[in-house]
């Protein structure tokens, strides 16, 4: 296909009988629990369920190339929502290995590990090597607990042999498609969402300047580049500026993870898609007091970790998706999230006590907490995910706290001390000393 033909086509989504158009560009297929397989053919996208080998083979025929997306492996997580995340990642890899056509490469859209520990990265590397194809990574917030040092040491090289920029952003070209890996999980601000930052945005603008508007773009980052649910931090504060640089391009596909569920959105020539996790589900936006690992009965886990059948058809402007689960049943979500919410309180005697703050349901309670000078306050994490306690005034910073771990700081002088969780910046709190 010529460049001019690419310019005439647009990415949208719908079901089709055979799943691939004569000029089909991109096929997205969500793995059972979950990854996505994208098949490139001339400028449009189409997909099928991984479990349907015959259908997959039919769709793969004649495609230019394909690649896979896996997200949110959380190697190291061992809480009730899934006590063996390595096994579910292995199941995803097995699905990919069973494809009728081997993907050219795999995109992993972040949260490779749960606590950025060397052993977690080692396990992830060992498992992903079994795919037999190259794996390309962008970090999630759980991969940069050490400020991204290990991530960049291990994955700092670009597919074409160069070095990634800044905290790990880069781009590369593959068979006429321009891929852009962005990082929106570092330098997060109190109360904010994901963030790209000025330096990365300047790089992105420069990266796109020399590209023809007919070049198909595939952009991937961990946190969604659209406002899925700002109340839970599910979005990126400065994504509008990044997307403005892509407005002139006729075909833009944005792939994200972070929210552990499949959601789609189309705005003009930009198609957004979030992938499910290979580790555990999270509640649908607003359906629970907070985000976080969602425990379901063991026999239902593969119903929740589902498969998405996504088709992109040229010339149409709507998106349609068919979900199927690993078990083969219709993909479902539990009605409730197994969590309780204590709420915030201005009383020092509420919540965790006069010298204690409970971290639970992605919140600090009580907040504000009023104490006298010289009081030592202890924060205790009761969530199934790690958090930290970061002073907005850079007066104190805890290590990352896993479940039931604590951090203590003594407030010697009167004043107001705002703080937040650096991993999940929508979580904010305040201590008043007087």
Secondary structure as a PSIPRED ss2 file (coil, helix, strand):
# PSIPRED VFORMAT (PSIPRED V4.0)

   1 X C   1.000  0.000  0.000
   2 X C   1.000  0.000  0.000
   3 X H   0.000  1.000  0.000
   4 X H   0.000  1.000  0.000
   5 X H   0.000  1.000  0.000
   6 X H   0.000  1.000  0.000
   7 X H   0.000  1.000  0.000
   8 X C   1.000  0.000  0.000
   9 X C   1.000  0.000  0.000
  10 X C   1.000  0.000  0.000
  11 X C   1.000  0.000  0.000
  12 X C   1.000  0.000  0.000
  13 X C   1.000  0.000  0.000
  14 X C   1.000  0.000  0.000
  15 X C   1.000  0.000  0.000
  16 X C   1.000  0.000  0.000
  17 X C   1.000  0.000  0.000
  18 X C   1.000  0.000  0.000
  19 X C   1.000  0.000  0.000
  20 X C   1.000  0.000  0.000
  21 X C   1.000  0.000  0.000
  22 X C   1.000  0.000  0.000
  23 X C   1.000  0.000  0.000
  24 X C   1.000  0.000  0.000
  25 X C   1.000  0.000  0.000
  26 X E   0.000  0.000  1.000
  27 X E   0.000  0.000  1.000
  28 X E   0.000  0.000  1.000
  29 X E   0.000  0.000  1.000
  30 X E   0.000  0.000  1.000
  31 X C   1.000  0.000  0.000
  32 X C   1.000  0.000  0.000
  33 X C   1.000  0.000  0.000
  34 X C   1.000  0.000  0.000
  35 X E   0.000  0.000  1.000
  36 X E   0.000  0.000  1.000
  37 X E   0.000  0.000  1.000
  38 X E   0.000  0.000  1.000
  39 X E   0.000  0.000  1.000
  40 X E   0.000  0.000  1.000
  41 X E   0.000  0.000  1.000
  42 X C   1.000  0.000  0.000
  43 X C   1.000  0.000  0.000
  44 X E   0.000  0.000  1.000
  45 X C   1.000  0.000  0.000
  46 X C   1.000  0.000  0.000
  47 X C   1.000  0.000  0.000
  48 X C   1.000  0.000  0.000
  49 X C   1.000  0.000  0.000
  50 X C   1.000  0.000  0.000
  51 X C   1.000  0.000  0.000
  52 X C   1.000  0.000  0.000
  53 X H   0.000  1.000  0.000
  54 X H   0.000  1.000  0.000
  55 X H   0.000  1.000  0.000
  56 X H   0.000  1.000  0.000
  57 X H   0.000  1.000  0.000
  58 X H   0.000  1.000  0.000
  59 X H   0.000  1.000  0.000
  60 X H   0.000  1.000  0.000
  61 X C   1.000  0.000  0.000
  62 X C   1.000  0.000  0.000
  63 X C   1.000  0.000  0.000
  64 X C   1.000  0.000  0.000
  65 X E   0.000  0.000  1.000
  66 X E   0.000  0.000  1.000
  67 X E   0.000  0.000  1.000
  68 X E   0.000  0.000  1.000
  69 X E   0.000  0.000  1.000
  70 X E   0.000  0.000  1.000
  71 X C   1.000  0.000  0.000
  72 X C   1.000  0.000  0.000
  73 X C   1.000  0.000  0.000
  74 X C   1.000  0.000  0.000
  75 X E   0.000  0.000  1.000
  76 X C   1.000  0.000  0.000
  77 X C   1.000  0.000  0.000
  78 X C   1.000  0.000  0.000
  79 X C   1.000  0.000  0.000
  80 X C   1.000  0.000  0.000
  81 X C   1.000  0.000  0.000
  82 X C   1.000  0.000  0.000
  83 X C   1.000  0.000  0.000
  84 X C   1.000  0.000  0.000
  85 X H   0.000  1.000  0.000
  86 X H   0.000  1.000  0.000
  87 X H   0.000  1.000  0.000
  88 X H   0.000  1.000  0.000
  89 X H   0.000  1.000  0.000
  90 X H   0.000  1.000  0.000
  91 X H   0.000  1.000  0.000
  92 X H   0.000  1.000  0.000
  93 X H   0.000  1.000  0.000
  94 X H   0.000  1.000  0.000
  95 X H   0.000  1.000  0.000
  96 X H   0.000  1.000  0.000
  97 X H   0.000  1.000  0.000
  98 X C   1.000  0.000  0.000
  99 X C   1.000  0.000  0.000
 100 X C   1.000  0.000  0.000
 101 X C   1.000  0.000  0.000
 102 X C   1.000  0.000  0.000
 103 X C   1.000  0.000  0.000
 104 X C   1.000  0.000  0.000
 105 X E   0.000  0.000  1.000
 106 X E   0.000  0.000  1.000
 107 X E   0.000  0.000  1.000
 108 X E   0.000  0.000  1.000
 109 X C   1.000  0.000  0.000
 110 X C   1.000  0.000  0.000
 111 X C   1.000  0.000  0.000
 112 X C   1.000  0.000  0.000
 113 X E   0.000  0.000  1.000
 114 X C   1.000  0.000  0.000
 115 X C   1.000  0.000  0.000
 116 X C   1.000  0.000  0.000
 117 X C   1.000  0.000  0.000
 118 X H   0.000  1.000  0.000
 119 X H   0.000  1.000  0.000
 120 X H   0.000  1.000  0.000
 121 X H   0.000  1.000  0.000
 122 X H   0.000  1.000  0.000
 123 X H   0.000  1.000  0.000
 124 X H   0.000  1.000  0.000
 125 X H   0.000  1.000  0.000
 126 X H   0.000  1.000  0.000
 127 X H   0.000  1.000  0.000
 128 X H   0.000  1.000  0.000
 129 X H   0.000  1.000  0.000
 130 X C   1.000  0.000  0.000
 131 X C   1.000  0.000  0.000
 132 X C   1.000  0.000  0.000
 133 X C   1.000  0.000  0.000
 134 X E   0.000  0.000  1.000
 135 X E   0.000  0.000  1.000
 136 X E   0.000  0.000  1.000
 137 X E   0.000  0.000  1.000
 138 X C   1.000  0.000  0.000
 139 X C   1.000  0.000  0.000
 140 X C   1.000  0.000  0.000
 141 X H   0.000  1.000  0.000
 142 X H   0.000  1.000  0.000
 143 X H   0.000  1.000  0.000
 144 X C   1.000  0.000  0.000
 145 X C   1.000  0.000  0.000
 146 X C   1.000  0.000  0.000
 147 X C   1.000  0.000  0.000
 148 X C   1.000  0.000  0.000
 149 X H   0.000  1.000  0.000
 150 X H   0.000  1.000  0.000
 151 X H   0.000  1.000  0.000
 152 X H   0.000  1.000  0.000
 153 X H   0.000  1.000  0.000
 154 X H   0.000  1.000  0.000
 155 X H   0.000  1.000  0.000
 156 X C   1.000  0.000  0.000
 157 X E   0.000  0.000  1.000
 158 X C   1.000  0.000  0.000
 159 X C   1.000  0.000  0.000
 160 X C   1.000  0.000  0.000
 161 X C   1.000  0.000  0.000
 162 X C   1.000  0.000  0.000
 163 X E   0.000  0.000  1.000
 164 X C   1.000  0.000  0.000
 165 X E   0.000  0.000  1.000
 166 X C   1.000  0.000  0.000
 167 X C   1.000  0.000  0.000
 168 X C   1.000  0.000  0.000
 169 X E   0.000  0.000  1.000
 170 X E   0.000  0.000  1.000
 171 X E   0.000  0.000  1.000
 172 X E   0.000  0.000  1.000
 173 X E   0.000  0.000  1.000
 174 X E   0.000  0.000  1.000
 175 X C   1.000  0.000  0.000
 176 X C   1.000  0.000  0.000
 177 X E   0.000  0.000  1.000
 178 X E   0.000  0.000  1.000
 179 X E   0.000  0.000  1.000
 180 X E   0.000  0.000  1.000
 181 X E   0.000  0.000  1.000
 182 X C   1.000  0.000  0.000
 183 X C   1.000  0.000  0.000
 184 X C   1.000  0.000  0.000
 185 X E   0.000  0.000  1.000
 186 X C   1.000  0.000  0.000
 187 X C   1.000  0.000  0.000
 188 X C   1.000  0.000  0.000
 189 X C   1.000  0.000  0.000
 190 X C   1.000  0.000  0.000
 191 X C   1.000  0.000  0.000
 192 X C   1.000  0.000  0.000
 193 X C   1.000  0.000  0.000
 194 X E   0.000  0.000  1.000
 195 X E   0.000  0.000  1.000
 196 X C   1.000  0.000  0.000
 197 X C   1.000  0.000  0.000
 198 X H   0.000  1.000  0.000
 199 X H   0.000  1.000  0.000
 200 X H   0.000  1.000  0.000
 201 X H   0.000  1.000  0.000
 202 X H   0.000  1.000  0.000
 203 X H   0.000  1.000  0.000
 204 X H   0.000  1.000  0.000
 205 X H   0.000  1.000  0.000
 206 X H   0.000  1.000  0.000
 207 X H   0.000  1.000  0.000
 208 X H   0.000  1.000  0.000
 209 X H   0.000  1.000  0.000
 210 X C   1.000  0.000  0.000
 211 X C   1.000  0.000  0.000
 212 X C   1.000  0.000  0.000
 213 X C   1.000  0.000  0.000
 214 X C   1.000  0.000  0.000
 215 X C   1.000  0.000  0.000
 216 X E   0.000  0.000  1.000
 217 X E   0.000  0.000  1.000
 218 X E   0.000  0.000  1.000
 219 X E   0.000  0.000  1.000
 220 X E   0.000  0.000  1.000
 221 X C   1.000  0.000  0.000
 222 X C   1.000  0.000  0.000
 223 X C   1.000  0.000  0.000
 224 X C   1.000  0.000  0.000
 225 X C   1.000  0.000  0.000
 226 X C   1.000  0.000  0.000
 227 X C   1.000  0.000  0.000
 228 X C   1.000  0.000  0.000
 229 X E   0.000  0.000  1.000
 230 X H   0.000  1.000  0.000
 231 X H   0.000  1.000  0.000
 232 X H   0.000  1.000  0.000
 233 X C   1.000  0.000  0.000
 234 X E   0.000  0.000  1.000
 235 X C   1.000  0.000  0.000
 236 X E   0.000  0.000  1.000
 237 X C   1.000  0.000  0.000
 238 X C   1.000  0.000  0.000
 239 X H   0.000  1.000  0.000
 240 X H   0.000  1.000  0.000
 241 X H   0.000  1.000  0.000
 242 X H   0.000  1.000  0.000
 243 X H   0.000  1.000  0.000
 244 X H   0.000  1.000  0.000
 245 X H   0.000  1.000  0.000
 246 X C   1.000  0.000  0.000
 247 X C   1.000  0.000  0.000
 248 X C   1.000  0.000  0.000
 249 X C   1.000  0.000  0.000
 250 X C   1.000  0.000  0.000
 251 X C   1.000  0.000  0.000
 252 X E   0.000  0.000  1.000
 253 X E   0.000  0.000  1.000
 254 X E   0.000  0.000  1.000
 255 X E   0.000  0.000  1.000
 256 X E   0.000  0.000  1.000
 257 X C   1.000  0.000  0.000
 258 X C   1.000  0.000  0.000
 259 X C   1.000  0.000  0.000
 260 X C   1.000  0.000  0.000
 261 X C   1.000  0.000  0.000
 262 X C   1.000  0.000  0.000
 263 X E   0.000  0.000  1.000
 264 X E   0.000  0.000  1.000
 265 X E   0.000  0.000  1.000
 266 X E   0.000  0.000  1.000
 267 X E   0.000  0.000  1.000
 268 X C   1.000  0.000  0.000
 269 X C   1.000  0.000  0.000
 270 X E   0.000  0.000  1.000
 271 X E   0.000  0.000  1.000
 272 X E   0.000  0.000  1.000
 273 X E   0.000  0.000  1.000
 274 X E   0.000  0.000  1.000
 275 X C   1.000  0.000  0.000
 276 X C   1.000  0.000  0.000
 277 X C   1.000  0.000  0.000
 278 X C   1.000  0.000  0.000
 279 X C   1.000  0.000  0.000
 280 X C   1.000  0.000  0.000
 281 X C   1.000  0.000  0.000
 282 X E   0.000  0.000  1.000
 283 X C   1.000  0.000  0.000
 284 X C   1.000  0.000  0.000
 285 X C   1.000  0.000  0.000
 286 X C   1.000  0.000  0.000
 287 X C   1.000  0.000  0.000
 288 X C   1.000  0.000  0.000
 289 X C   1.000  0.000  0.000
 290 X C   1.000  0.000  0.000
 291 X C   1.000  0.000  0.000
 292 X C   1.000  0.000  0.000
 293 X E   0.000  0.000  1.000
 294 X C   1.000  0.000  0.000
 295 X C   1.000  0.000  0.000
 296 X C   1.000  0.000  0.000
 297 X C   1.000  0.000  0.000
 298 X H   0.000  1.000  0.000
 299 X H   0.000  1.000  0.000
 300 X H   0.000  1.000  0.000
 301 X H   0.000  1.000  0.000
 302 X H   0.000  1.000  0.000
 303 X H   0.000  1.000  0.000
 304 X H   0.000  1.000  0.000
 305 X C   1.000  0.000  0.000
 306 X E   0.000  0.000  1.000
 307 X E   0.000  0.000  1.000
 308 X E   0.000  0.000  1.000
 309 X E   0.000  0.000  1.000
 310 X E   0.000  0.000  1.000
 311 X E   0.000  0.000  1.000
 312 X C   1.000  0.000  0.000
 313 X C   1.000  0.000  0.000
 314 X C   1.000  0.000  0.000
 315 X C   1.000  0.000  0.000
 316 X C   1.000  0.000  0.000
 317 X C   1.000  0.000  0.000
 318 X C   1.000  0.000  0.000
 319 X C   1.000  0.000  0.000
 320 X C   1.000  0.000  0.000
 321 X E   0.000  0.000  1.000
 322 X E   0.000  0.000  1.000
 323 X E   0.000  0.000  1.000
 324 X E   0.000  0.000  1.000
 325 X E   0.000  0.000  1.000
 326 X C   1.000  0.000  0.000
 327 X C   1.000  0.000  0.000
 328 X C   1.000  0.000  0.000
 329 X C   1.000  0.000  0.000
 330 X E   0.000  0.000  1.000
 331 X C   1.000  0.000  0.000
 332 X C   1.000  0.000  0.000
 333 X C   1.000  0.000  0.000
 334 X C   1.000  0.000  0.000
 335 X C   1.000  0.000  0.000
 336 X C   1.000  0.000  0.000
 337 X C   1.000  0.000  0.000
 338 X C   1.000  0.000  0.000
 339 X C   1.000  0.000  0.000
 340 X C   1.000  0.000  0.000
 341 X C   1.000  0.000  0.000
 342 X C   1.000  0.000  0.000
 343 X C   1.000  0.000  0.000
 344 X C   1.000  0.000  0.000
 345 X C   1.000  0.000  0.000
 346 X C   1.000  0.000  0.000
 347 X C   1.000  0.000  0.000
 348 X C   1.000  0.000  0.000
 349 X C   1.000  0.000  0.000
 350 X C   1.000  0.000  0.000
 351 X C   1.000  0.000  0.000
 352 X C   1.000  0.000  0.000
 353 X C   1.000  0.000  0.000
 354 X C   1.000  0.000  0.000
 355 X C   1.000  0.000  0.000
 356 X E   0.000  0.000  1.000
 357 X E   0.000  0.000  1.000
 358 X E   0.000  0.000  1.000
 359 X E   0.000  0.000  1.000
 360 X E   0.000  0.000  1.000
 361 X C   1.000  0.000  0.000
 362 X C   1.000  0.000  0.000
 363 X E   0.000  0.000  1.000
 364 X E   0.000  0.000  1.000
 365 X E   0.000  0.000  1.000
 366 X C   1.000  0.000  0.000
 367 X C   1.000  0.000  0.000
 368 X C   1.000  0.000  0.000
 369 X E   0.000  0.000  1.000
 370 X E   0.000  0.000  1.000
 371 X E   0.000  0.000  1.000
 372 X C   1.000  0.000  0.000
 373 X C   1.000  0.000  0.000
 374 X C   1.000  0.000  0.000
 375 X E   0.000  0.000  1.000
 376 X E   0.000  0.000  1.000
 377 X E   0.000  0.000  1.000
 378 X E   0.000  0.000  1.000
 379 X E   0.000  0.000  1.000
 380 X E   0.000  0.000  1.000
 381 X E   0.000  0.000  1.000
 382 X C   1.000  0.000  0.000
 383 X C   1.000  0.000  0.000
 384 X C   1.000  0.000  0.000
 385 X C   1.000  0.000  0.000
 386 X C   1.000  0.000  0.000
 387 X E   0.000  0.000  1.000
 388 X C   1.000  0.000  0.000
 389 X C   1.000  0.000  0.000
 390 X E   0.000  0.000  1.000
 391 X E   0.000  0.000  1.000
 392 X C   1.000  0.000  0.000
 393 X C   1.000  0.000  0.000
 394 X C   1.000  0.000  0.000
 395 X C   1.000  0.000  0.000
 396 X C   1.000  0.000  0.000
 397 X E   0.000  0.000  1.000
 398 X C   1.000  0.000  0.000
 399 X C   1.000  0.000  0.000
 400 X C   1.000  0.000  0.000
 401 X E   0.000  0.000  1.000
 402 X C   1.000  0.000  0.000
 403 X C   1.000  0.000  0.000
 404 X C   1.000  0.000  0.000
 405 X C   1.000  0.000  0.000
 406 X E   0.000  0.000  1.000
 407 X E   0.000  0.000  1.000
 408 X E   0.000  0.000  1.000
 409 X E   0.000  0.000  1.000
 410 X E   0.000  0.000  1.000
 411 X E   0.000  0.000  1.000
 412 X C   1.000  0.000  0.000
 413 X C   1.000  0.000  0.000
 414 X C   1.000  0.000  0.000
 415 X E   0.000  0.000  1.000
 416 X E   0.000  0.000  1.000
 417 X E   0.000  0.000  1.000
 418 X E   0.000  0.000  1.000
 419 X E   0.000  0.000  1.000
 420 X E   0.000  0.000  1.000
 421 X C   1.000  0.000  0.000
 422 X C   1.000  0.000  0.000
 423 X C   1.000  0.000  0.000
 424 X C   1.000  0.000  0.000
 425 X C   1.000  0.000  0.000
 426 X C   1.000  0.000  0.000
 427 X C   1.000  0.000  0.000
 428 X E   0.000  0.000  1.000
 429 X E   0.000  0.000  1.000
 430 X E   0.000  0.000  1.000
 431 X E   0.000  0.000  1.000
 432 X E   0.000  0.000  1.000
 433 X E   0.000  0.000  1.000
 434 X C   1.000  0.000  0.000
